[in-house]
C-alpha cells in the first residue's frame, strides 16, 4: 500500500513532500498520506488507486481520497487486523 502511494506521488503529483502516517486504530491499521503536489479538480482513479481500493475491499477495508487543484492529495486507507496485534 505505501509503495503504491509513493509510486503515485513520484509519477503524477509533482510534489516536493509526501507525509505518510501509520496508526493502529479502531481494530485495524490506518495509513494516512498527503502530498503538496498539483492535486486535481476531481479524483479519477487509475490502475494504482483502483487496485488499492480493490485490495482493501477484499479484506473489508476502506479507502478515502481527497484532492483540490494546487492543494495535493490526501488519502486514508484502513484495514482490519484480526487478533494477535498487541
Secondary structure, 3 states (H helix, E strand, C coil): CHHHHHHHHHHHHCCCCEEEEEEEECCEEEEEEEECCCCCCCCCCCHHHHHHHHHHHHCCCEEEEEECCCCCEEEEEEEECCCCCC
